[in-house]
Structure formats: C-alpha cells, structure tokens
Amino acid sequence: MAITKPAPPAADERAGPPPADHEGPRLNSPLALTLLLILLVLAQGPIRQALSAPVMQSWMTVFVAVMVQALPFLVLGVLLSAAIAVFVPPSFFARALPKRPALAVPVAGAAGVVLPGCECASVPVAGALVRRGVTPAAALTFLLSAPAINPIVLTATAVAFPNDPEMVLARLVASLLVACAMGWLWQRLGRADWLRPPARSSYDGQGRGAAFWGSVRHDVMHAGGFLVVGAMAAATLKAVVPEEWLSAAADNPVVSVLALAVLAVLLSICSEADAFVAASLSQFSLTARLAFLVVGPMVDLKLFAMQAGTFGRGFALRFAPATFVLAVAVSVLTGAVLL
C-alpha cells in the first residue's frame, strides 16, 4: 500500500495570517497644527486678556522694535557672507596675505572690514583657509574680525546708537585688537596637535548658485532663530525683570560688564543684529554694552559648537575661553579711553 505525502501548503498559508496593525494614529504636522489652532480658538479669551496686560504690551513693543530694526541688516549680512563664502575663492586669501605669519595676522584682521561675513559663515571660511595652506594664526584672526568689524555691523551699530557715535569707533578698535591679539597669541603658543584639520565644506562640489542659496537658507534659519531668541530675552529683561535688579547690576561696573558679556555668550545673536539688542539695554553703561558687542561675535554657544565641529573640541576648549577673557579686558580698556 503506497503512502502519499501531503501536498506542501501554499505560500500564503505558510506565511500565516497577516500581522495585525497595532500602530495607533500618528501625530503628524497637519494634525498638530490643527490641534494647536483649535486650542488657540478655545483659549482666545484668556490669551486676549493676557496680551492686553501692560507687561505684555511693553514686552511686545520692545520685541517688535528690535526685530524691525535688526532684520534688514541681518538679511543683508547673510547675503553678503554667502556671496563671499561661495564666490571668493580661498586661494585669494593665500595670495593676498603676507608670507610671514606676524604680518599676515594684522592684514587678515583688516580684511574683515572689506570682506564681511557673519560668524556663521566665518568659521567655514576660516576652515577653508587652513585647508588651502594659510597660516592658522591669520585664518583665526579673520574668523574673529570678519563678523565684528565689517561694514554691515558698523553701520548697524551707528543706527542703533545714534546719540553715541563713539560706540562705532570703540567697537571697531576693540574687536580688531582682540582679533589680532588672539592671532599673535596662537602663533606664539598654539600647537599643531590642538588644531584638527578641517573637513571639506558641505557645499564643495555643488554649483555656485546651489551653494549660494544653500548657504543663505542655512544662515537665515540659524541667525534668524538666534535673533528671535535675543529679541525675546531683551524684551523680557525690559518688561519682566524688576527695574531695581537691573539698576543694581548696572550700577556695579564689574558686575555689569561681566553680566552683559555672559549674556552675549548665552544669547548667541548674529553680529548684524546684536547692536539693537545692546541699545535696548539702556540701564547699562556704554562700556558694559561694548563688552556685549565685542564678546558676542567672537564667543557664543553656536560659535563654540561650530569651532568644535570644524577644528576639534580640544581647539574650542582652549580658544573660546582665552578669547572671552581677552575680549572682556580689551572692552574695558577701550571703553575707559573712548567712552
């Protein structure tokens, strides 16, 4: 008697029943926006009442004033820095700078006046200079000077301080001194193993048009976000913090300078817009606000992250604190002489 083997199960039988869909509804962007709009409609009464409070009225006045004044300079600075980063070849700097590092440092510092760029663009430009063989001392000097003394920044400072034109000269002198001093200091004490060779720019290999607009989008998103945060912080200081607290900090020369220097590091405002935030802090002396303007374009949270990503964390941990101390000291000395 022959024994027949049962036929193998079909493919769909072997696979078994389809797995049950255990995923619940996902919170995507349109759904989140719809829920937010519904929440705003339901809470419009309390929101309207809160916005009509005198404190909120004062807050919104300062916030809008800072944003309206600063935004044109921010956009213009981003466009110029993107154009320089994309259309000016790094080999231009190698040819233009003197061969001797001691002379290349002040020339690189002065180049910040004629080749502007915000701090978001100065770090990758400095990295490109080092890759092309420019001495690191000169590249780092340009990294510090370009965001601090370019024509857009100085014009914005003049507009923000119409009654104190000496602030423009003080900012130029103090920032240029700090940039050159850090360049010479790195030339004297810096070590090659502290500076990691920078990687290629993310825009290398792209067409100039694509690289330009990519740089513009990147800088607008980053610098614009930090500008909003800075304007909100300035408005909060003016509207929420008790006046006697600000007066107590402003009346102490040491505390006022250190407070605004630390505030510049934390706020991380783009250099094309920081003068308007500094002008709104009218309780503080001109010297303290000068420290805010000198420290901000050279040492802040986003710059530290960018420097660490470009040149290595060991470099950033040494370079940023030294720059901060020197910027505060030079600001105080410059303010004592010019302000």
ChimeraX attribute file (.defattr): number of C-alpha atoms within 10 A of each C-alpha:
attribute: neighborCount
match mode: 1-to-1
recipient: residues
	/A:1	3
	/A:2	4
	/A:3	5
	/A:4	6
	/A:5	6
	/A:6	6
	/A:7	6
	/A:8	8
	/A:9	9
	/A:10	8
	/A:11	8
	/A:12	9
	/A:13	9
	/A:14	9
	/A:15	9
	/A:16	8
	/A:17	8
	/A:18	7
	/A:19	6
	/A:20	6
	/A:21	6
	/A:22	6
	/A:23	6
	/A:24	6
	/A:25	6
	/A:26	8
	/A:27	10
	/A:28	8
	/A:29	9
	/A:30	9
	/A:31	11
	/A:32	12
	/A:33	12
	/A:34	11
	/A:35	13
	/A:36	12
	/A:37	12
	/A:38	12
	/A:39	11
	/A:40	13
	/A:41	11
	/A:42	11
	/A:43	11
	/A:44	12
	/A:45	10
	/A:46	11
	/A:47	12
	/A:48	10
	/A:49	10
	/A:50	13
	/A:51	13
	/A:52	12
	/A:53	11
	/A:54	11
	/A:55	15
	/A:56	17
	/A:57	14
	/A:58	16
	/A:59	22
	/A:60	18
	/A:61	13
	/A:62	21
	/A:63	23
	/A:64	15
	/A:65	15
	/A:66	27
	/A:67	20
	/A:68	11
	/A:69	17
	/A:70	24
	/A:71	16
	/A:72	13
	/A:73	19
	/A:74	25
	/A:75	18
	/A:76	12
	/A:77	27
	/A:78	27
	/A:79	21
	/A:80	18
	/A:81	27
	/A:82	26
	/A:83	20
	/A:84	19
	/A:85	24
	/A:86	21
	/A:87	13
	/A:88	13
	/A:89	14
	/A:90	21
	/A:91	14
	/A:92	11
	/A:93	18
	/A:94	19
	/A:95	10
	/A:96	12
	/A:97	19
	/A:98	18
	/A:99	12
	/A:100	10
	/A:101	18
	/A:102	17
	/A:103	13
	/A:104	24
	/A:105	28
	/A:106	23
	/A:107	18
	/A:108	28
	/A:109	27
	/A:110	20
	/A:111	20
	/A:112	24
	/A:113	22
	/A:114	11
	/A:115	20
	/A:116	28
	/A:117	34
	/A:118	29
	/A:119	32
	/A:120	25
	/A:121	24
	/A:122	26
	/A:123	24
	/A:124	22
	/A:125	25
	/A:126	26
	/A:127	24
	/A:128	23
	/A:129	25
	/A:130	22
	/A:131	17
	/A:132	15
	/A:133	13
	/A:134	24
	/A:135	22
	/A:136	22
	/A:137	26
	/A:138	33
	/A:139	26
	/A:140	28
	/A:141	30
	/A:142	33
	/A:143	31
	/A:144	31
	/A:145	33
	/A:146	32
	/A:147	31
	/A:148	33
	/A:149	31
	/A:150	23
	/A:151	19
	/A:152	23
	/A:153	30
	/A:154	21
	/A:155	16
	/A:156	22
	/A:157	26
	/A:158	19
	/A:159	18
	/A:160	24
	/A:161	18
	/A:162	12
	/A:163	9
	/A:164	13
	/A:165	14
	/A:166	15
	/A:167	25
	/A:168	21
	/A:169	17
	/A:170	22
	/A:171	25
	/A:172	18
	/A:173	17
	/A:174	26
	/A:175	30
	/A:176	25
	/A:177	21
	/A:178	27
	/A:179	31
	/A:180	26
	/A:181	20
	/A:182	23
	/A:183	29
	/A:184	22
	/A:185	13
	/A:186	17
	/A:187	17
	/A:188	11
	/A:189	7
	/A:190	17
	/A:191	10
	/A:192	9
	/A:193	10
	/A:194	16
	/A:195	18
	/A:196	15
	/A:197	15
	/A:198	18
	/A:199	13
	/A:200	13
	/A:201	12
	/A:202	11
	/A:203	15
	/A:204	10
	/A:205	9
	/A:206	11
	/A:207	10
	/A:208	14
	/A:209	12
	/A:210	12
	/A:211	20
	/A:212	21
	/A:213	15
	/A:214	16
	/A:215	22
	/A:216	21
	/A:217	15
	/A:218	16
	/A:219	24
	/A:220	20
	/A:221	11
	/A:222	15
	/A:223	25
	/A:224	20
	/A:225	15
	/A:226	18
	/A:227	27
	/A:228	18
	/A:229	16
	/A:230	27
	/A:231	28
	/A:232	21
	/A:233	17
	/A:234	23
	/A:235	25
	/A:236	18
	/A:237	18
	/A:238	21
	/A:239	19
	/A:240	13
	/A:241	11
	/A:242	10
	/A:243	12
	/A:244	9
	/A:245	11
	/A:246	16
	/A:247	13
	/A:248	13
	/A:249	18
	/A:250	21
	/A:251	14
	/A:252	12
	/A:253	15
	/A:254	12
	/A:255	14
	/A:256	22
	/A:257	26
	/A:258	16
	/A:259	18
	/A:260	26
	/A:261	27
	/A:262	18
	/A:263	18
	/A:264	27
	/A:265	21
	/A:266	15
	/A:267	22
	/A:268	25
	/A:269	30
	/A:270	32
	/A:271	32
	/A:272	32
	/A:273	30
	/A:274	27
	/A:275	28
	/A:276	24
	/A:277	29
	/A:278	25
	/A:279	19
	/A:280	21
	/A:281	19
	/A:282	12
	/A:283	18
	/A:284	23
	/A:285	17
	/A:286	21
	/A:287	24
	/A:288	26
	/A:289	29
	/A:290	30
	/A:291	31
	/A:292	27
	/A:293	30
	/A:294	30
	/A:295	30
	/A:296	30
	/A:297	28
	/A:298	27
	/A:299	25
	/A:300	23
	/A:301	15
	/A:302	20
	/A:303	21
	/A:304	20
	/A:305	13
	/A:306	18
	/A:307	23
	/A:308	19
	/A:309	16
	/A:310	23
	/A:311	21
	/A:312	18
	/A:313	18
	/A:314	14
	/A:315	21
	/A:316	21
	/A:317	14
	/A:318	12
	/A:319	20
	/A:320	19
	/A:321	13
	/A:322	14
	/A:323	19
	/A:324	21
	/A:325	13
	/A:326	17
	/A:327	28
	/A:328	25
	/A:329	16
	/A:330	19
	/A:331	29
	/A:332	19
	/A:333	13
	/A:334	21
	/A:335	22
	/A:336	11
	/A:337	9
	/A:338	13
	/A:339	17
